[in-house]
């Protein structure tokens, strides 16, 4: 049997390049940095500047809070989306308290608070709190010490305790002096800086790209510190030429990754323009919608945004949170009118739909508009209000 070795070699080379392209597309900033640094060690034509990347380095002798939280969640079988607890950790100061109020448009307030509740009660206890008082209360709640109940009460009087204003505390709480002293001694055993023994500046989340809006969107790459040396090929040996070509191919692959990510971000920013301008709720947006707009496969979009984030107004956001399955669908007013007309045609005339009922019915279909807009569209259809549609 005749085998065309030249075609086989070309096919193997193509498959290898495709595999490398998919791998690099899925890398976040940290993974890409490590990969390029490793490649630069064996390829003299590839250079990676680590100076501007110094912010990624941290004390490896200290366990990171991220590693500790991840291990504790796994051991207790608690389920919090990884990207969510990564984001929440990124908001903590060195003591373990929130530096800013958590907000992610793709998670409801209830989901955020549920995650925070679990994390506050995950070792090290008392992190993910807004302040010292809240942290101490969590630690009191989890303690089996009999004095913990008194400690919980005294958490509301930290200023009075600091100024030794015991009479006022006794007056307001009806505690005895012995109970107060016991509770005070217990509080002093708690940790006011629950994250102090952990590294909170570990590179858990790093933004890939900075989004700027001033009447239109602009994008700035963060930490793109690599290049290749373009030496004269005539002076290179065969092996060196191969290494140079590999470096060039790698750089082209990274640039292709960046252009893909930039295309996705540009599409997402225009879909979610209201979010960036006025912090409005997210519009309806799926992987399929973005894939169609970008001319890419949904799996490519998923791989490109995985574990990647962007910076906007000095805040970090995971890119995946710009996707929303419950927002306002891209649907024309005429389509909404026809949907209203159809719902009214199907209604029980002894119990006709009010405009509010129609609003709720449309919301179940991910069409979110105000009752006032429902009324306007109904009137434009020359359909009377519910009371006038009523028949016995």
N, C-alpha and C positions, 0 to 999 in steps of 0.2 A: 504493500500500500504506500502510495506517494504522499509525503507530508510536506507542505509548504512551510518551511521553518521561518521564512521572512514574514509571512502573514501572521503566523503564530506569535512571533516576537512582537509585532506591532499591536496585536490584540491584547497580549499580556501587558504591554506598556500602557495601552489605553485604559485597561481595567485598573491598573495600578494608580494611574492619574485620577481616575474617577473615584476610586476608594479614598485617595488622599484628599480630594476635593470635598467629598461628603464628610470626612472626618474633621477637616478644618472648618467647614461651615457650621458644624455642631459645637465647636469649641467656644467657650466664653473667654473673656479677657485673660483670666488667670491661667486657664488651660492653654490658650494660644501662646502666652508668654513663656510658659514652661516648655512647650513644644519647640518654639523658635530658639530659645536658649540652648536646648539640647542639640538642635540641628546646627547651630552656629559653632558648637564645640568641635564638630567633625567636618564642617565645610568652611574652608578659609574665605570663600567668596560671600558668605552670608554674615552680616553683622547685626547684632541686636544691642541697642543702647539701653543699659539698665539704670542709668543715672536718674532719668525722669520717672523711672518705675519704682523708685525707692519707697513710695508710699505703700507698696504692696507687701513690703517686708515687715515682719513683726517678730516678737520674741517667741521662738519655738520652744524654749524651755518652760514656758507657761502654757498650760492647757487652755485652748480657746473656749470661750463660752459656747460657741456654736457646736464644737465637738461634744462638750458636756451635755448640752440640751438634747442634741441628736441621740446620744447614747441613752439618756434617761427616758426619752419618749419611746424609744424602741423597747427598752426593758419593761416599761409600764403599759405597752400596747396602746398608747394614746395616739389618736389620729388627728394630726394637724398638717395641712398641705405644706410641703417642704419650702416652697417659695414664700409662703405666708410667714412661717417662723423665721426664715432667713431675713425677710424684710423687717420684721419686728425687732430682731437682734440688731440690725443696722441702725435702729433709732435709739439705742441705749447709750448712755454715757459710761464712764469708767466705773461708776458705782452700781450700775445695773438699772438705773432709772431712765424713763423716757425723756429724751431731749426735746421732742416735739410730739404733738398729738398724732397718733397713728391714723392714717387714712389711705384706703385703697378703693378706688371706684368700683372695682369688680367684686368686692366683698361687702356684704351688708354690715351695718353697725352691729347687729346681733352676732354675726359670724366672727367679727373682729373681737368682740368682748368675750365670746366663748373661748377663742384661742388664747386671749390674754389671761383669762381665768385659769386655764389649764397650765399655762407657762409660769404664772405666779406661784403655782403649787408644785412645780417641778424643780428639783435641785439644780442650782442653789436657790433655796426658797427665798421669796421676797423680791426677786428681780421682776422686771416688766411692770413696775409700779410708777405712779406719777410723782410720788414724793416719799419722804421718810415715814410719815404717818401711815400711809397705805401699806408700805412694805412691812412695818412692824406689826400691823394688824394681821397681815397674812401669816407672819411667823408665829404670832400668838395663837391664831386659829389652828395651826398645824402642830402646835406643841401639846404634849401630854402632861406638862407640869401643872399641878393644881392652881398655881398662881397665874396661869395664862389668861383666865377669865378676867381677873383684876387688871392684868396687863393690857387687855383689849380696851377696857374702860379708860385706863390712863393714857392710851395713845391719843385721846382727844385733848389731853392736857399737857402736851410736851413743853410748851412755853412756861406753864406754871411750874412744872417739875424743874426746869432749868433754872428758874428764878427762886426755887424753894418756897413757892407760895402754896404751902400744903393746906392751910386753913381754907382757902377758897376751893381747893379740890374736894376736901372733906365736906364742905358745905353743899357743893353742887352734886356730889356723887353719893353722899351718905355712907362713905366708906369709913372704917375705923382707922386710926393711925397705924395700927399693926398691919392691917390689910393693905394700906397705902404703901408702907415700907416694903412689905413682901412683894407687892406688884412692881414697885420701882426697882427693887433688886433684880427681879426677873427680867424686866425690860433691858436692864444693863447687860444681860447675858446674850441678848439678840444681836444680830449683825446689821449695823446701820449702812454697811456698804457690801451687800451680798455678792457683788460681782468682782470685788477687789482682788481676789486670788485668781482671776481668770483674765485672759486677754480678750478684750472686746473690740480691739482694733484689727483683729484678724481679717484677712481679705475674703470675707464671706460673700459680699456683694460689691461688684465694681461696675460702674456705668461704662457701656461701650461707646456711647455717643451722647453729646449734649444737644438738647433741643432749645432753640431760641426762637421766640416769636416777636416780631415787630412789624405788623401788617402782613408779613408773610413768614414762612418757616425757613430757618437756617439750621444747619447741622454742623457740629464740630466733633471730630474724632478725639477720643481720649486715649493717650498712651499708644500711639502708633510709631514705635521707635525701631524700625528695621530697614535694611537696605542691602543691596548687593554691589560688589565691586565689578565694574565693567572693564576688565583688562583686555588687552589686545589678544584675540584668540590665536594669532599666528605664533606667539611666543609661548603658548601653553602646550604641555604634553597631552596625550590622549586622555589620561586619567583626570588631569586638571580641567580639561574641557568638559568632561562628563560632570564633574562637581559643579562647574560654573553653570551648566545647563540645568542641573538639578536645583541650584539656588534660584535661577531665573524662573523655573517652573513653579517653585514653591512661592516666590513672591507674587507671581501672576495669580496663583490660586488664592492667596490671602487677599489680594486686591479684588478678586472676583467675589470672595466672601463678603468683603466690605461693601461692594456695590450692591449685592443682593440685600444685605441688611439695610443699607441706605434707601433702597427702593421700597422695601417693606415699611420702614419708618415713615417715609414721605407719604405713602398711601394711608397708613394708620393715622398720621397727624391730620390729614385732611378729612378723614372720616370722623375723627374725634375732635375737630376744630373747636367746638363749643367747650369741651373739657379744658383745653389749653387756654382759651381766652377768658372764660368766666367760671371755670371749675364746675361746669354743669354736669349732670349725669351723663354717663357714656351712651352713645348711640349703639344701636344694634350692629354687631360686627362679628363675623365668623372667619375661621381660617379659609373657608371656601370662597368667601367674598373677596378677601385680600388676594388669594391665589389667582382668582379670575382677573382682578384688576392688574396684577403684576405679570400675568402670563406665566405663572409658575404652578407647580403641583402643590396641593395642600400639605403633603408630607415634607416638601422642601421648606415651606413657611414654618412648619412646626419645628423642624430641625434648626432652622436659622435663628429662631427666637428663644430656643430652649436655654434656660439659665442665663439669660442676657438682660441687661437693664439699660435705662437711659436716665439722664439727669435733666431736670427742668425746674427752674427757679430754686436751685440749690437743694432740691429734693431728689431722692432716688426712687425710681419706679421700675418694677419688672416689666418688660415689653409685653408679656402675655396678658397683663392686666388692662391693656387697651382693647382686648377682645371682650365682647359682651353679648350674651345670648338672650338678654332680657330687655334690651334697649328698644329704641324706636326704629322699626324696620324702615328701609328705604321703600316707601310706597307712596303713590301719588294721591292727591286729594280725591280724584275721581274714583280711584280704587276703594278708598275709604267710604265714599258716598255710596258706592254700590254695595259695600259690605253692610252699611247701616240699613239700606233699603231691603237687603236680603233678610237681615235679622228681624226687621219689623214685619215682613211678609210672613215669617214663620211664627210670630208671637201668638200667644193665646189672647184673643180679643177681649176676654173677660178680665185679663190681667196684663194689659199692654205694658211694654217696656218703657220705663222712664228714661230720660237722657242719661241719668247716672247709671242705670242698669246696662244701657248700651255701652257706656264707657267701660264698665267692668268686664263685659263680654268681649270687647275688643282687646282689653288688656291681657286676657287669657290667650289671645292670639299674637301677643307681643306687639300690639299696635297701641301705643300709649299717647293719647291726646286728651285734652281737657274737656270737661262737660260743656263748657261754653262753645268749644269748637264743634262738638256733637250737635248742639242746638243749631248752630249756624248752618252746618251741612244739611241737617234735617229740613230746615226752613227753605234752603235752596232747592231741595228736592220736592218742595211743596207738600210735605208730609206734616199733618197736624200733630200737636203734642199728645201725650199719652191720654190725658183726660178726655180729649175730643175723639180719640180712636177707640175709646171704651164702648163695648156693646154687651148687652145682657145675653 
